[in-house]
């Protein structure tokens, strides 16, 4: 009894071109495919384009007509759509201008709204002067930015410093709410924190892509930032990312991203500090611990506005770190 032929869409690994091939068995499809794509039959195999699942004869019989398949030659592998994305990223990094031009040509003939939006977004995000730093190199990026800023990195560093300075002002403004017996100690701690921040240049390096020390910045050397997810998540579930160095719109939108305190500044850290200086009873407040909670990435997460949860975090300071550990006095023999 002759095999019932079914049509499939076949492509070679690494090629976008598809061919229509009809076959009634896996072996028959593999033989036709190898002849068409000029691959050796021994060692070749077929897999699903979507996820890279390798076909068996029994699995082949369950496939609907027009399923898209990839023919792999000896030594080749396919990880599904991720392989296509990986190739695109390679092209993006090495041939950005060519990718933009190809996307523009596709957009000219595209009629599907969703594909139009994807292509338009791609063109917008690629056709910018990402690596430019100075005003003369990317004038549109600096529209609305004070003339004293001569480079993108200097402005981004300043924008981070401004956020950190605002946190210091909030801590300082709480002085009037501190019990009178603890105000002087609270004021001294503010002064110590201000000195430390000044020495650290208000941690402006977090937003500066030119910062040489990788651990001291939150972006790549090209200026890409990734959302670190809500305070109660290890990572961003939506994989938000942005490059405010790329264009004016991204720079403006990045201002809506938050440096969110995991242990909340207003609800937990500052009130705990105020209580510590009031009830210290001769103990030395560990102001450096509070400094880390208020102004450093030990307690700060960079989050997209959609990942910024404004609910009560219900987290408190580590009681064992509020005061400095007292060294035991040596006993006389």
Residue pairs with C-beta under 8 A, 6 or more apart in sequence:
2 24
3 23
3 24
3 25
3 28
4 24
5 22
5 23
5 24
6 22
6 23
6 24
6 63
6 65
7 20
7 21
7 22
7 65
7 66
8 20
8 21
8 22
8 23
8 29
8 63
8 65
8 66
8 67
8 68
8 69
9 18
9 19
9 20
9 21
9 66
9 67
9 68
9 69
10 18
10 19
10 20
10 21
10 29
10 33
10 36
10 37
10 68
10 69
10 70
10 71
11 17
11 18
11 19
11 49
11 68
11 69
11 70
11 71
12 37
12 39
12 70
12 71
12 73
13 70
13 71
13 72
13 73
13 76
13 77
13 78
13 83
14 87
18 68
19 36
19 37
21 29
21 32
21 33
21 36
23 29
23 32
25 57
25 60
26 46
26 55
26 56
26 57
26 60
27 57
29 46
29 60
29 69
30 41
30 44
30 45
30 46
30 71
31 41
33 39
33 44
33 46
33 71
34 40
34 41
34 44
34 71
37 71
39 71
39 73
40 73
40 74
42 74
43 73
43 74
43 75
44 71
44 72
44 73
44 74
45 54
45 55
45 71
45 72
46 54
46 55
46 60
46 69
46 70
46 71
46 72
47 53
47 54
47 55
47 69
47 70
47 72
47 78
48 55
48 67
48 68
48 69
48 70
48 80
49 68
49 69
49 70
49 78
49 80
49 81
50 68
50 80
50 81
51 80
51 81
52 70
52 77
52 78
52 79
52 80
52 83
53 59
55 63
55 69
70 78
72 78
79 86
88 99
91 98
91 99
92 99
92 126
96 126
99 122
99 126
100 122
100 123
100 126
100 127
103 119
103 122
103 123
103 126
104 123
106 119
107 116
107 119
107 120
107 123
110 116
110 119
124 247
125 246
128 138
128 246
128 247
129 137
129 138
129 141
129 246
130 222
130 223
130 243
130 245
130 246
131 222
132 138
132 141
132 152
133 151
133 152
133 153
133 210
134 150
134 151
135 142
135 150
135 151
138 152
140 247
140 248
141 152
141 245
141 247
141 248
141 251
142 149
142 155
143 248
144 248
145 155
149 155
149 158
152 223
152 245
153 208
153 209
153 210
153 245
156 207
156 208
156 209
156 223
156 244
156 245
157 201
157 204
157 205
157 207
157 208
158 204
159 207
159 255
160 202
160 203
160 204
160 205
160 206
160 207
160 208
160 259
161 201
161 202
161 203
161 204
163 259
164 197
164 202
164 203
164 204
164 295
165 197
165 202
167 265
167 294
167 295
168 190
168 193
168 194
168 197
168 294
168 295
170 265
170 266
170 270
171 190
171 193
171 265
171 270
171 273
171 294
172 190
174 186
174 270
174 274
175 183
175 186
175 187
175 190
177 274
178 186
178 274
178 277
178 278
179 274
179 278
181 278
182 274
182 277
182 278
182 279
182 280
183 277
185 277
185 280
185 285
186 273
186 274
186 277
189 273
189 277
189 285
189 287
189 290
192 287
192 291
193 287
193 290
193 291
193 294
193 295
196 288
196 291
197 203
197 295
203 295
203 296
205 211
205 213
205 216
205 217
206 216
206 217
206 218
206 259
206 297
206 302
207 217
207 218
207 219
208 217
209 217
209 219
209 220
209 221
209 222
209 223
209 245
210 221
211 217
218 225
218 297
218 302
219 225
222 243
222 245
223 243
223 244
223 245
223 246
224 241
224 242
224 243
225 241
225 242
225 243
225 244
225 254
225 257
225 302
226 236
226 239
226 240
226 241
226 302
227 236
227 238
227 239
227 240
227 241
227 257
227 302
227 303
227 304
227 307
228 235
228 236
228 301
228 302
228 303
229 235
229 236
229 237
229 301
229 303
229 307
230 303
230 307
230 308
230 309
231 260
231 261
231 262
231 301
231 309
231 313
231 315
232 309
232 313
233 307
236 303
236 304
236 307
237 307
238 304
238 306
238 307
240 304
240 306
240 307
242 250
242 253
242 254
242 257
242 304
243 250
244 250
244 251
244 253
244 254
245 251
256 305
257 302
257 303
257 304
257 305
258 302
258 303
258 305
258 308
259 300
259 301
259 302
260 300
260 301
260 302
260 303
260 308
261 269
261 293
261 294
261 299
261 300
262 299
262 300
262 301
262 313
262 315
263 269
263 293
263 299
263 313
263 315
263 316
263 317
264 312
264 313
264 315
265 293
265 294
267 312
267 313
268 313
268 315
268 316
268 317
269 290
269 293
269 294
269 299
269 317
270 294
272 290
272 316
272 317
272 322
273 285
273 287
273 290
276 285
276 322
276 323
277 285
280 323
283 323
283 324
283 326
284 323
284 324
285 322
285 323
285 324
286 321
286 322
286 323
286 324
289 317
289 318
289 321
289 322
290 317
292 298
292 299
293 299
293 317
